[in-house]
Amino acid sequence: MENDLLAYEMDACEKGYAKIAGIDEAGRGPIAGPVVSAAVILPLSSYIEGVTDSKQLTPKKRDLLYKKIYERALSVGIGIVDPAEIERINILKASLLSMAMAVQNLSPQPDFLLVDGIFQIPYAIPQMAIPRGDCLSLSVAAASIIAKVTRDRLMEKYHYEYPEYGFDRHKGYPTREHKEAVRRFGCCPIHRKSFKGVRETL
């Protein structure tokens, strides 16, 4: 399993790349809150047991791995695009922009990128898009955990500003509870006004 999750990293290493960053995002599906991306450079000698797609992990396990990743990573970068910018440029472009921002915030800069999904990002570094990369690459899986935990913590903070919506529970995703709150209270400043479940209430 360890070798499987490092296959993309080792292949890049064999091609002469030394600092390989995995990149993933969290928050494309919600109807409220930002899209958050993370970029992670791990030492190729550092396999972290339990790291996988963040969606397959419990919140407690994600928190534990989040701490381990920060302890072992050579660098971690975060990129955040707010709801207003999501509305302006659309969610796909916002996701790719947040990924590029995450890479920009890495120090040292990587020399190769492994990007979750089917799209490369707008950044002038050699890169490979990997569908389901968060299940196939250790670096991308680590980025998925950092992005998810970072975004969840932001949404928990928003809960204190807008407690009527229950952001601490659903994190902005369009649950029945969330959509009912939008119908009852209208939208708040962090809602994505063009998204289904919000636009009908305007």
matplotlib code that plots the C-alpha trace (Angstrom):
import matplotlib.pyplot as plt

x = [0.0, 2.8, 4.5, 1.2, 0.5, 4.0, 4.0, 3.4, 5.9, 8.6, 7.9, 8.4, 11.5, 13.0, 12.4, 14.6, 12.1, 13.0, 10.3, 6.9, 3.7, 0.3, -2.7, -6.4, -9.4, -12.4, -15.6, -16.8, -20.2, -21.4, -23.8, -22.0, -18.5, -15.2, -13.4, -10.1, -7.1, -3.9, -0.6, 1.8, 5.4, 6.3, 9.8, 9.7, 11.1, 8.1, 5.1, 2.3, 0.1, -3.6, -3.3, -6.0, -8.9, -10.2, -13.8, -13.0, -11.9, -13.7, -13.3, -11.2, -8.9, -8.6, -7.5, -4.9, -3.5, -3.6, -1.2, 1.1, 1.2, 2.1, 4.8, 6.4, 5.8, 8.6, 6.0, 2.2, 0.5, -3.2, -5.3, -8.8, -11.3, -14.3, -17.9, -17.9, -15.1, -16.7, -19.8, -17.7, -15.6, -17.5, -16.7, -14.4, -12.2, -12.3, -11.2, -8.2, -7.4, -7.4, -5.1, -2.6, -2.7, -1.9, 1.2, 2.2, 2.2, 4.7, 8.2, 10.3, 8.6, 8.1, 9.4, 6.6, 2.8, 0.4, -3.1, -6.3, -8.8, -8.8, -7.6, -4.1, -3.9, -2.8, 0.8, 4.0, 5.4, 5.4, 2.4, 0.1, -3.6, -4.7, -8.4, -9.1, -5.6, -6.7, -7.0, -3.9, -1.1, 0.1, 0.9, -2.5, -4.3, -2.3, -3.4, -7.0, -6.9, -5.3, -7.8, -10.8, -9.8, -8.9, -12.2, -14.2, -12.6, -13.4, -17.0, -17.1, -16.0, -18.7, -21.2, -20.6, -21.3, -24.4, -25.6, -29.1, -27.7, -25.9, -22.6, -20.8, -22.8, -23.1, -20.2, -22.2, -23.3, -26.9, -28.4, -32.1, -31.5, -29.4, -31.8, -34.6, -32.6, -32.0, -35.8, -36.5, -33.9, -32.8, -29.1, -26.2, -23.0, -21.2, -23.9, -23.2, -26.2, -26.2, -26.2, -29.3, -30.8, -30.0, -31.0, -34.6, -34.9, -33.7]
y = [0.0, 2.4, 1.9, 2.3, 5.7, 6.9, 5.7, 9.1, 10.8, 8.2, 8.4, 12.2, 11.7, 9.4, 12.1, 14.4, 16.3, 16.7, 18.8, 17.3, 19.0, 17.4, 19.7, 19.3, 21.4, 21.3, 23.1, 22.9, 21.4, 23.7, 26.6, 28.7, 29.5, 29.6, 27.1, 26.1, 24.4, 23.0, 22.2, 19.8, 18.9, 15.7, 14.2, 11.1, 9.1, 10.1, 7.7, 8.7, 5.8, 6.4, 9.3, 8.8, 10.8, 13.0, 12.1, 8.5, 9.7, 10.6, 14.2, 12.9, 11.0, 13.9, 16.2, 13.7, 13.4, 17.2, 17.6, 14.8, 16.2, 19.7, 18.1, 16.2, 18.3, 20.3, 22.9, 23.5, 26.2, 27.3, 29.0, 30.5, 32.0, 33.7, 33.4, 36.7, 35.6, 32.3, 34.1, 36.3, 33.7, 30.4, 27.5, 25.6, 28.6, 29.5, 26.0, 26.1, 29.6, 28.5, 25.6, 28.0, 30.3, 27.3, 26.5, 30.2, 30.0, 27.1, 27.8, 26.3, 26.2, 22.8, 21.7, 19.4, 19.3, 16.4, 17.9, 16.2, 16.0, 16.3, 19.9, 21.4, 24.6, 28.1, 27.9, 27.8, 24.6, 21.1, 19.2, 16.2, 16.1, 12.8, 11.8, 10.5, 11.6, 11.9, 8.1, 7.4, 9.8, 10.3, 14.0, 14.7, 12.8, 14.8, 18.0, 16.8, 16.4, 19.8, 21.5, 19.8, 20.5, 24.1, 24.7, 22.9, 25.1, 28.2, 27.2, 26.5, 30.1, 31.4, 29.5, 32.0, 34.9, 33.3, 30.6, 30.2, 28.3, 25.5, 25.9, 24.0, 20.8, 20.8, 23.1, 24.9, 21.8, 21.8, 19.5, 19.6, 21.5, 24.1, 24.7, 25.0, 27.6, 29.6, 29.5, 30.7, 33.3, 34.2, 34.1, 35.6, 37.2, 33.9, 32.2, 31.6, 33.4, 31.7, 28.2, 26.0, 26.2, 29.8, 31.6, 30.5, 32.5, 35.8]
z = [0.0, 0.9, -2.5, -4.3, -2.8, -3.6, -7.2, -8.8, -6.5, -7.3, -11.0, -10.8, -8.8, -11.4, -14.0, -12.0, -9.9, -6.2, -4.6, -5.5, -4.3, -4.0, -4.4, -3.6, -2.8, -0.5, -1.0, -4.6, -3.6, -0.8, -1.3, 1.3, 2.3, 0.4, -1.7, 0.1, -1.4, 0.1, -1.5, 0.4, -0.2, 1.8, 2.1, -0.2, 2.8, 5.0, 4.6, 7.0, 8.0, 7.5, 5.0, 2.3, 0.7, 3.5, 2.7, 3.9, 7.3, 10.5, 11.7, 14.6, 12.3, 10.0, 12.9, 14.0, 10.5, 9.9, 12.8, 11.6, 8.1, 9.3, 11.5, 8.7, 5.6, 4.0, 3.2, 3.3, 1.4, 1.6, -1.0, -0.2, -2.7, -1.1, -2.2, -4.0, -6.2, -6.8, -8.0, -10.3, -12.0, -11.4, -9.1, -11.4, -12.1, -8.4, -7.4, -9.9, -8.7, -5.0, -6.0, -7.7, -4.6, -2.4, -4.6, -4.5, -0.7, -0.6, 0.5, -0.8, -4.2, -5.7, -9.1, -9.9, -9.1, -8.7, -9.0, -8.0, -10.8, -14.5, -14.9, -14.6, -12.7, -13.9, -12.5, -14.5, -13.0, -14.7, -13.4, -13.8, -13.2, -11.6, -11.5, -8.0, -7.0, -3.4, -3.4, -5.5, -4.3, -0.7, -1.4, -2.9, -0.1, 2.5, 0.7, 0.7, 4.5, 5.1, 2.8, 4.4, 8.0, 7.2, 5.5, 8.2, 10.9, 8.9, 8.6, 12.4, 12.9, 10.5, 12.7, 15.5, 13.1, 11.6, 14.1, 12.6, 9.6, 11.4, 9.5, 12.3, 11.4, 7.6, 6.7, 4.0, 2.1, 0.8, 3.5, 4.1, 7.4, 5.6, 2.7, 5.2, 7.1, 3.9, 3.1, 6.6, 7.2, 3.6, 2.6, 4.5, 3.1, 2.7, 0.6, -3.0, -4.5, -7.9, -6.5, -6.5, -3.0, -2.6, -5.8, -5.4, -2.2, -3.7]

ax = plt.figure().add_subplot(projection="3d")
ax.plot(x, y, z, "-o")
ax.set_aspect("equal")
plt.show()
